[in-house]
């Protein structure tokens, strides 16, 4: 057989499709048009050996062409032998004479185009140019088998005397299914040949996959969710169209069974969090395609086995020992951590126990609080541990424990967790108040204190009550925006006095004095002159704040918004003057926008009548 015929070896589509053999996103119709004689082992050809490829491997076939499997059950026994073997019965038509002239066409491989089953390819040799190739396809299933004649074959490789011919798309086929193929050919000498039952082809829709992904590569404490995504389309070999596989139920197996449905564009995005019970989790995404004969074909979309890595864990208690009054419950708190990439990190959602009766789950920051429900009668040691119960234990962390020594009195805890001082001299205070037994002290009054150096001279500025849960979140104006602040609780008979951590801010107060816009009233089109003085606080005295930019703003009568008319710099004495054209009645104001560690300043509002 010639090299042209060898390059055109065909492989009929398999009865099941495996995703690993398909190239994501490749359109079979486009592949067929671009390369009619493509290698049957291309990425778009489903894995598995075609069941309807003619037996035998003709001499000269390229080594990369897969060997055909045995013919399917029910295939006619008179399938022609490969071209490099001597058939027991010569093909129909006039036998070739000994001198090599006047011979009828001889068929080589006949089958579906390996890249698109909507096309039929036929290898033909003859002593003269082949002028016509046709095929009759007879449905193998159905109450009344129907035959469709396909003409219009064109030469796609080789020569008219020794080449491969390809049909137009077989859009006249009545439905999907298996077809018995009889081929005919005629050459320019007028010789013709027919080969009945030349092959059997399966014309079935083919799934096409794109952008498939399963992540992560490893399941561990940082990667507990499995995410699958991609897009599925269905290629119709009869029409040549590829359409999204919309609304298709998908089955996912990842330790447990899950279900999903493709979107209107055939895409899917699935997120699951299995609880591993071993060193790996096999993941498989699949669906079923209904066949014309009433059966179903199982299609694997994607699959992967994810190894499971277990990280060491530890429990760090805030206080390894506590001192309590008799009759007070034992409380403790701490953080659960796990070792990952050489760093201890907070462990979220870990179930913990203390003495089998106290239970808690760590938060996003890994923190937890435990209170033993029964009163201890004496000093003792409690064990805080990650839950040993199988369904509560974290599958990605080793078990861990810590010891708590209990002695004796409830402590008051105040967390100055978040605070800042803005440019308006407003101090933001946010945090919580608690105690060593996990309860909020009955007296929830907290005092705000200020000190110049953070060590001595603490002065109480005011007080407030926390919420019932001990939290607080409020803002308050401070006259001196420089120094140290802390919170203080006076305590009670059951709770010790407590102090929060201190915070430090360093801002300097500013002000605008003597602001005036005039004259008042003023004629329209005449000049309005604005004046004032910018000052800053130095110690306990107000001094000139020179070479600073001051903004002049105007609010027209009846309007709610302000318009910035311009800026002016204060002189070395802090004074500034700016002039504008009077256009309408309204209010004038000067504003200093703080930079660095200063506080904003806003002048008196001056209304000017324009006539």
N, C-alpha and C positions, 0 to 999 in steps of 0.2 A: 504494500500500500504506500502511496506517496506521502510526503511530509505534510502536504495540505490536508489530506484526509486524516492523518494521525492527529493533527492539531484540532480537529473538529470532533473528537470523541465526545459522546454525549453521556450525561447522567440524568436520569429521570428524578423528579423530586421525591424525597423520602416521605413516609407516611406520618412521621412526627418531626417536630422542629425543636432543635436545641439551641438556646440563645447563644451559647458560647461559640457556635459556628457561624453566626451572622455578624456582619459588619454593621454597627449601629448607624442608623440614618440612611443607609444606601437604598436607593429606589431601584428595584429589579428592572423596571421598564427602562429607566435611564441607562442602567448597565448594559442591557441588551442592545440598545440603540448604539451606544458608544463602542461596544466590542462584541459583535455577534458571535465570535468564535472564542469567547473568553474561556480561560481554564476552568473546568468544572469544580476545582477545589477553591474557587474564589470565596471571599468572606461572606457573600450573600447567599451561598448555597448551604442549606441546612446540613448539620452534621448527620452522619449515618450513611450507609451504603444504599444507593437507589435500588429499589426492588424490581424495576422494570427495564433496567439497562440490558441490552443483548449480552449473552454470555460470551466469554472468550475475550482475548486481548489481541487484536490484529497486530501483525508484525509492523514495526515502524511507529507504533504509538508512543508518544513521549512518556518518559518514566514518571512524570509528576501526575499523570492521569490516573485517578483511582480505578482499581479493578472492579468491574461490575459484580454485583451479588447474583445469587441464583435467581432465576426468573420467578415471579410471583405465582402462587397457586392458581391454576386454571389457565396459564399462558399456553397458547397453541404449541404443539410439539414440532411444528414445521418452521420454527423461527430460523431464518437463514444463518448458516455458519459464517464466522468472520471472513473478511476478504482474503486473508492470507492462508486459508485452509481450503482444501478441495471438498466442496459439498457433495454429499452422496447423490443429490438430485440437482441437476443444473436448473437455474432460474428459468421461469417461463419466457417464451420468446425464442427467436431463432438463435441456435448456438453459433458461436464465433467460428468461422472457417479456419482451416489450418494455416492459411497464408496471412491471417490477421486482418482481412478486409471483410466488411459486411457484418461484423459482430453486433449483437444487440447490447444495450446498456446493461451494466452490472452494478448492483447496489452494494454499498458498504454499510456504514453505521446509519441507523434511522432512529430518531428519538426526539425528545423535547430539547429545545435550546437550553443549555445548562444554566443560563442566567435568567431565563424567562420561559415558563412552561406554556405561555400563550403563543409561542412560535414552535414550528416543527422544522428540523433540519435533516437533510438527506444527502449522503455521500454517493456520488454516481461517477462511474468511469465508462467510457465507450471508445470505439475506434474512430468516431467522428464527433463533432461538437453536439452536445446534448442541447436540444432546443426547447424541451418542455418537461416539467416535473409536476406531478399532482399527487394527491393523497385522498383516500377515503377513510374517514374516522367513524367507527361504529361504537355506540355506547354499549358497555358491557353489562350495565345494570338498567333496570326499568322493565315495565310490563311489555312494552313494544320497542325493541331496540331500533334506534334511528341512525341513519348514516348521513354524514355531511361530507361533501366533496370540497376539498381545498385546492385552489389553483393559484397561479400568480407567483410561483416560487421564483426567487432571484438568486443568482450566483453570488456567494459572499466570500469565497476563498478558492484558490486553485484556478484551474482553467475549465473551459466548457467541456473538454474531453476528460478531465480528471479534477473534480472539484466538489465543493459542498454547497448545496442549495438550501435556501431558507424561505419558509412560507411567510405570507403576510400574517398579521395577528389574526388568530382564528376566532374572530368576534361572532361568527355565525354558529358557534357551538351552542346548543340549547341550554346547557347547565354544566356545573362542575361534575367531575367524576372520572372514571377510567374508560379509556377508549382503545379499541383494537384498530391498528393502522395497516392499511394496504396502500402501497406506493406504486406509482407508474411513472415511466420516463420514455421519451422518444428522442432519437438523435437526428442529425441532418441527413443521414442516409435513408431515413424513413423507418429504421428499426425501432421497435418498442418493446418494453418489458414491464411486467407487473409482478409484484411480490406480495402475495397475500400474507396477512398476519406477520408483517415485518417486525412489528414491535407493539408494545402496549404502553400508553402514556397516561399519566395522572395529571389532570388539570384541576388544581385546587388553589384556593386563595392562600397567600403566604404572608405570615406576620413579618413586619419590618420594625426593627428596634432602633432607637436613637437615644443618645445622651444617657445611657444606663449608668447607674452608680449605686454602690452599696458602701456606706461608710459608718463607722471608722474602720480601720484595718484591724484594730485590737480593741476589745472591751476591757475597761478598767475603771478605777474610781473617778477618773476625769471624763470618761466617755462611756456612759451608761445607756445611751439611746442609739438605736440603729435607724439610720435614715436611708430610704430607698427612693430613687427618683428616676425618671426617664420618660419616654414617649413611645407609644405603640401605634403603628398604622397597619392597615391590611391592604396588600397588593392583590388586585383582581387581574389574573392573567388573560381573561377573556376581553375585558375592556381596556386593560393597560392602565387603569386608574389606581392611585394609591390614596386611601382615605383614612382619616383618624379612626382608631378603634374606640369610639366614644361609649361611655356607660358600660364598659365591660367589667364584670366582677372578677377580681383578682384574689388569689389565695396566697397568703404569706405564712410561712412556717419559720419561726425563730424562737425555739424553746417551747413556744405555744402557738396556737393557730390564730391568725388574724385575717380580717377581710377588708378589702378596699375596692373602689370602683374608679375606672379611668374618667378623666374630665372630658369635656366636649372636644378638646383638641387631641385626645388620646393620651394626654400626659397623666402621670401619677406621682404623688409625693406622699410617702408613708413614713411615719415616725413611731417607733415602738420601743418600749423599755422592758426587755425580758429580765427574768431573775434566773441567772445561770445556775445550773446544777452540775457543774463539771468544768473541765479545763477548756472547753470550746463550745461555741454555739453555731450549728449549721443553719444557714439562712437560704431559703428558696422561695422565689416568687414565680407563680405559674397561673395558667388559666386553661380553659377547654374551648376548642373550636368544634362546632357541630358539622359533621360530614353529611354529604347528600344521601348516603345510604342509611342514615339514622344513627351511625356511630359517632363517637367523639374522639378528637385528637388532643392529646395532652401536650401543652406547649410550656416549656420552661423559659421564662423571661430573663431571669438572672439568678445566680446562686453564688454563695461564698461561705466559707467556714471561718468564723472569727474566733481567734484564741482569746482566753480570759486570763487576765493578770490580776492577782490578789496583792494588795499593798499592806505593809505593816501599819498598825494603828497604835495610838497611845491616848491616855486620858490624863489631862493636867488639871488638878483641882486648884481653884482660886486660893483656898486655904486648906492645907493638909491637916490642920487641927482647929477645933473650935472650942470656945469656952462658953457654956450656957448656964442659966439658972435652972434649978430643978423644976420639972414640970413643963419645960419648953421643948418643943419638937426640934429634932436635929435637922439642920438644913445645910446644904452645900451647893456649890456651883463650880463650873469649870468649862473646859473646852475639849472636844474630841478632835484629834488630828490624825492625819495619815501621811506617810512618807511617799513622796512622788518626785522623781527626778532630783533626788538628793535634798528636797526641801519639805519641811513639815507644813502641811496645809490644813485649814479647818475642814472638818467632815460634816456635811449637811445630812439631816434626816436619819441619824443613827439612833437606834433604840437603846436606852440605858436602863439599868436597874440599880437599886441600892437595898440590899437585904431582902430581895424578892418582893417587897411590898411597895417600894417607891419606883416609879417609872417616869421616863421623860424621853423626848426626842430632840436631838440637837437642831438648832436653827441654821440659817444660811451661813452664819459666821462660826458654826461649829459649837456654839455655846449651849449650855443646858443648866438647869437648876433642879435639884432634887430635895424633897422634904419627906422625911420618914413619918408615916402616919401614926406610929405608936410612940409613947413617951418612954425614953430610956430610964432605967432605974439606977444606973451607975455609969462610971466612965467605961468606955469601950471603943472598939475599932469597927468601923463599917467598911464594907467593900463596895466600891462603885465599879460597875463593869458593863461592857457592852452586852446586850441581851443574848443569852445562850439559846433562846428559843429559835428553832430552825427557820420558821417563816418570818421571824422578826430580824434575824441576823443579817447583816449586810454582806452579800455574797462577794463583794470586791475588797473587803477589809478583814484582816485577822482579828481575832478576839483580843481584848485588852482590859485591864483593870487598874484601879488605884485604891490606896488605903486612906481612910479618913479617921483621925483620932478625935474623939469627942471629950471635951473637958467641961467647961462652963463659960458669959452673959451676952444677950442679943446685942449685936452691933447695928448702928445706923450707917447705911451706905448712901452717899449722895454722888451722883455722877454728873459733873458739869461736862456733858458729852459733846455739846456743840455750842459755839458762841462766836459772835463777831460784832464789831463796832462799825457802823456805817458812817458815811460822810455827813449824815444829819445828826450825829451824836446819839443815835439809838443803839442800845446794847441788846443784842439778841441772846436769850438764855434758853437752852434746851437740854433736857436730860431726864434723870429719874432718881427716885428715892426708894430705898429698900432696906432690908436688914438681913442678918445672917441666917434667919430662919425662913427666909423667902417671903416674909410678909412686909407690908408697908406699915410703918409705925402709926399708931392712932393720931398722934400729933403730926400733921403733915405740913406744919408751918416751917418755911425756909426763909432765912434772912440773907439779903444780899449785902456783902461787905466789900469795902474798897481800902487799898493801902497804896501809898506812894512807892514803896520799895518791895512790897510783897512779903516782908518779914515782920514789920512792926506797924503800929499806928492804924490797925484795922478799924474802920468806921462803918457802922451799919447805915445803909442808905434807905432800906425799906424791907418789906416782907411780902410773901404771897403764900397761898396754899397750893399744894400739888393736886392733881386729879386723884380720884379714888385709887387708881392703879399705881400711883406714885410718880407718874410722868408729869412733865411740865414743858411748856413751849410758849414763850412770851417775849415781848419787847418792851423796853422802857428807856426813857430819855435820861441821860446822865449829864450833869452840869459840867463836870471835868472829864473830858474824854481821854485821859492819860493816867495810867497806873495799873494796878492789879486788882482783880475781882475774885471772890470766892463765895460759896454758899455755906450756910451754917445752920445746924439743927440743935436746939437746946436739949433734946432728949427728954426722957421721962423715967419713971421708976423701973420700967422694963427695958429701956433702950438707952445706950450710952450716947452722949453728945457726939455729933459727927460733923465733919468738914468735907467739902468737896475739894477737888483739885483746883488750883488757882489758874487764872488766865491773865495774860498781859496784853494790853493795847496801848498804843502811843499815837494819839491824834491831838492836834492843836485846834482850839476853838477859834472861829473868826466871826466878824460881824460887820454890817454896813450901817453907819450912823449918819444922821443929818440928810437923808435923801430928800430931794425936792425936784419936782418937774414944774416949770413955770414959763411965762407968767400964767396966772389963772384969773379970769378966762383969757383966751388968746384968739386972735383972728385966724381964720382959715388961710393957709398959705404962708403964715408967719412962722417964726422959729420958736420951738419949745426947747428950753435948756434944762438938762438934767445934771444934778450935782450930788455929791455924797462923799463919804470917807470910808475906806476899807481898813479894818483893824484886825489884829490877832492878839491872842492871850499869851502873855509872857509871865509865867509865874502866877501872880495874882493881879497883874496890871494889864490893861489894854494898850497896845502900842501900834504905831503906823505900820501898815502892810503895803509897801510900795512895789512898783513894777509888776503888778498883777493885773490880769485881764478881767474886766468886769463886763457882763452882758447887760444890755438895756433891752427890756421886753415891753411890749405894748399889747393891751387887750381892748379891742374896740367895744364900745358900748353895746350891750345885748349879745355879745359873743362869749363863748366859753373857752375858746382856744387862745393861746398867746402867740405873738409873732416876735421873733428876734429881729430888732431893727439894726443892731450893730454892737460893736465892742469898743471899750476904751481902757487904757492902762492907767492905773493909779500912779501918782507921782511919789517922790520920796517921803512925802507927808501922808501918803495914803489917799489923798484927795483925787477926785476925778470929775471931769466935765465933758458932756457930750451934747451936741445940738442936732435937732431934727426938725423937719417941716411939719407943721400942724395940719392934719387932714380931717380928723373927725374926733368926736368925744371919745374918751377912754381912759384906762388906768395904766400908769407907768410904774415899773419896778426895776430895781437893779439886783443882779444875781452874781455871786461869785461861786464858780464850780471848783470844788477842791481838787487839788492834785497832791500826790504824795501822801503825807500823813496829816493833812489839814481837814477841817470840817467845812461843809458848804455854808454859805451865808446868803440871806435874802433880806432885802431892805423893806422899809415901810412902803405900802402901796399908795400911790398918789394919783388922784383922779383930776383930769384937766378938761374943762369945758371949752370946746372949739366953736366959735360963732362966725 
